[in-house]
């Protein structure tokens, strides 16, 4: 669990995270990836909670903010 806590801390403190890190944290929060073969991956938790991430080396700031919001909603 220490690795997960470090990753959550990194998401809130830095402005750069990788697609792999975002994928790991979103799956941990219960989001299910849809369309993983295309350039965009949409993560769905339910019909209201959707997060779309573009597959690239580092995420853009607006994508990181969406993940931060999902973490806050989950109680982190």
KAURUR-V428386 format. One record per helix or strand of 2 or more residues. SS is the DSSP state (2 for helix, 1 for strand). FROM is the first residue (numbers start at 1). LEN is the number of residues. If there is no record, write none. Layout:
SS | FROM | LEN
SS | FROM | LEN
This chain:
2 | 2 | 12
2 | 19 | 10
1 | 32 | 3
1 | 40 | 5
1 | 50 | 5
2 | 61 | 13
